[in-house]
Amino acid sequence: MANLTLSIDDDVLRRARIRAIQEDTSVNARVREFLLSYARDVESERRAAIGRLIQIANNSEVDGGMDERTWTRDDLHER
C-alpha cells in the first residue's frame, strides 16, 4: 500500500479527527473511502447512465411524429 502526504489546514484536520472519532473511524479511513469512491470505474457509470437514458426513451409516450411526416428523404436532400 502506498503512502500519501497531504498539506491540510491544522484546524480542518483537528475538526476531521474529532468527527472521525465520533464516527468510530479515522481520518485515514475516511480519506481512503473518498479516494476509492473518486477513482471508481467511470466507464461503468457511463454505461449505466446510457442504460437509464434508453429505458426512459423506451418508456416515453412521445413517438417523434414519424408516422405523420409529410416529407420524404429526397425532399430534404433535393439537389
MARMI-668634 format. One line per field, with one value per residue (C-alpha): residue number from 1; residue in one letter; x, y, z. Coordinates in steps of 0.02 Angstrom, whole numbers, plus 50000, padded with zeros to 5 digits. Layout:
n = (NUM:...)
res = (A:...)
X = (X:...)
Y = (Y:...)
Z = (Z:...)
***
This chain:
n = (1:2:3:4:5:6:7:8:9:10:11:12:13:14:15:16:17:18:19:20:21:22:23:24:25:26:27:28:29:30:31:32:33:34:35:36:37:38:39:40:41:42:43:44:45:46:47:48:49:50:51:52:53:54:55:56:57:58:59:60:61:62:63:64:65:66:67:68:69:70:71:72:73:74:75:76:77:78:79)
res = (M:A:N:L:T:L:S:I:D:D:D:V:L:R:R:A:R:I:R:A:I:Q:E:D:T:S:V:N:A:R:V:R:E:F:L:L:S:Y:A:R:D:V:E:S:E:R:R:A:A:I:G:R:L:I:Q:I:A:N:N:S:E:V:D:G:G:M:D:E:R:T:W:T:R:D:D:L:H:E:R)
X = (50000:50066:50086:50017:50070:49943:49951:49793:49750:49778:49601:49524:49625:49580:49394:49410:49493:49354:49221:49311:49320:49134:49102:49218:49338:49495:49535:49645:49499:49384:49513:49538:49349:49339:49482:49405:49241:49329:49429:49284:49255:49192:49157:49032:48945:48935:48859:48733:48684:48660:48554:48445:48426:48374:48249:48174:48163:48080:47953:47916:47746:47814:47827:47926:47790:47874:47708:47636:47778:47733:47908:48024:48210:48226:48128:48255:48405:48341:48487)
Y = (50000:50173:50319:50491:50656:50797:50978:51018:51167:51125:51173:51069:50916:50942:50950:50799:50699:50746:50694:50532:50488:50524:50406:50272:50282:50376:50519:50398:50277:50419:50483:50306:50285:50452:50407:50237:50322:50458:50332:50213:50146:50295:50183:50078:50237:50295:50130:50137:50315:50263:50116:50231:50350:50208:50148:50323:50333:50163:50212:50378:50404:50527:50444:50580:50603:50494:50416:50587:50657:50737:50744:50614:50598:50654:50813:50856:50820:50898:50934)
Z = (50000:49954:50074:50031:50107:50110:50164:50262:50369:50553:50603:50464:50517:50700:50658:50543:50682:50804:50681:50639:50825:50841:50694:50767:50620:50571:50453:50357:50333:50277:50151:50087:50065:49973:49855:49817:49775:49675:49573:49538:49364:49264:49114:49210:49267:49087:49032:49174:49126:48944:49002:49106:48958:48843:48973:48986:48796:48785:48918:48835:48758:48629:48458:48369:48239:48109:48057:48020:47916:47750:47678:47606:47620:47441:47481:47614:47504:47344:47227)
***
